């Protein structure tokens, strides 16, 4: 039995702080007698059916689309590949509810055709496939050419070699990406609410705001968390016991097959059409609407405040959340004890929990703490500071941390896993202590992973709707809230400018990061660059 | 450079005793090879010395300092022990120069630069200083890994199967080069390998390891010439184990009489190396050539003796015997055959 070290201890403390409120969720079943499901039994069958249907559809859709596109740009060469390679990442900046706003406003009859579970599946697949695409592509790029050549040498055709070697090797990454996409779909509130698809999150919202039954909402959320847990367990099982640590692939890049003729045309036009529909067309339409709204004075009066709030929240979270994720990832790496592993798993379940529920689970302990602080301060100092946790953005940050830790952690851990343990030992043998190893070996090697994590958190917070809706301090409207409010009232033009800003701000770091990683690739071996950062210029 | 002393060091993983009561002394400036088959615990032994594993029992001293034991546990970064990994473990994000300078971060800038330059010169790769590891050849990576381990002037250098990733032609040349670099640096070095040829040609002394225990320690010539056991004889080179009757300073076997290194008596087994036998063509000879393995400078014959057993004989390739030929096999005039279990 190994001694608990500082890193492992910190990991466990963070896990308890982050996940503690969530663990209390099932208690909603045992308190106040066993009345259980009576109050919302009407919502449940619909919610289960729609949610399961949604998961299956989105899972299949994102795996096929994301993996197919990742293989296309990695193993095939065609005109404009390096551009298309990163253009396919752009839908990352398009939140489901913004795309829904576009679709509802642009389609005839107020978008009646997509107000269905199938419509929701289509929208989620279009905006969530980049998770699978990015992780899959990074995995394909890190594979050694030698393995594929070995398969060819054993008599496999190029296509079969891809299928039997490249694809299975990339499986952990593809599953990881799919799990992310599914958790995103599970936690979505805006899209399903605007489309009128009654999933779990929508049911929770309605139980909460229409029936004002907090306990019932928490019970529904408990069921939802269970589904997330199942997803997480499935993902872990898929990874098996394999620890994907590879030493440098000796700089051998996978060779791409040059496409000619019709396939080449399809390889260019297909992705372009996709990005056109998911990004370019909505941007154009939103720009037109936004211009009209400014001209006609349809803009909401709180618009400027909302924009500033959104930006500040996103920036600060992009520093906070990856930092905590790094702490967890590093704790896990330095001590593979079951306790630390369990702690990290627990700490990262927040991603599957809808934002509104996180808001509630976070607000209960914070409110309690707040009143204690207020009382203590009042009696000791005679000063009344007010509610400093729940009355300010602190509560919001806690919610974002719980909600997006898994996202940042995945990016950080994926890159950490790709650093062979021998490098740690080599560094220790050369006189580096643990902090040294972190600063001089790990951080440089996972910098791209950290940037990825920061970027993902930034865009996610910009888009985040339900938790912000509940926890924002007075006058703390964000752009996302403005979009949702206006769209649900079919005020598409009023919603356009804030929506446009959300997408543009979300696009900015995506583009910046693509530039950055393109420049770096020339000077560094490809196999050290995790996840997003391997996009070439 | 310091001496290394292990006193009854043990380490188990689950129920497997990877290292089982190993005691070993390595003198300052000495190059010792730990030789054993894969899974014998030799890499664990190295990792115990480096501090990546903690012994369950026993003590480890480097110089006068107890590094691991009941009363001490010095973390790896404070042991001043350099390690060369099997896969080199070069930092992929750092240039060759930065890799070599990695362990010198606490030195003054000038000293750091000087040491880095000097070490790169020692391994003859100063012209590659600006390259990244993935731009180097296998042999160059090997030498950079060695330079990185040597640069902080460690008390001891550990090498884990350092040549196993190189092709045969490169290996022989680099082996000599690494030996010269280590001797130049005056390093105390412990090298782990499963390649007996490597161990015999490189090391000052050999420690033969089996199932977590060290079964024999000594200079290469004595480990080869006087193996402590039948297993050690068979693992370090090829050998014929013959039954015989010892009478004082000689032993009588079915192949003839051999000298014994130490007087003995009674029924014994002796280890006879293939080069301690000689053969000549003889139609009425006592053996037949079954197989001939031509190795350039010498030839290994596999004979079937009239007693039924297989006998290995190694001879210079001056005169060749055909497969199927009858030959007469007998002890070479200087053959000394040690008794084994």
Interface residues (C-beta under 8 A of the other chain):
Chain A: X247 X248 X250 X251 X420 X422 X423 X425 X426 X427 X428 X429 X430 X431 X432 X433 X436 X440 X441 X444 X445 X523 X524 X525 X527 X528
Chain B: X50 X51 X52 X75 X76 X77 X78 X79 X80 X81 X82 X83 X85 X87 X89 X90 X91 X92 X93 X94 X102 X103 X105 X106 X132 X133 X134 X135 X148 X149 X152
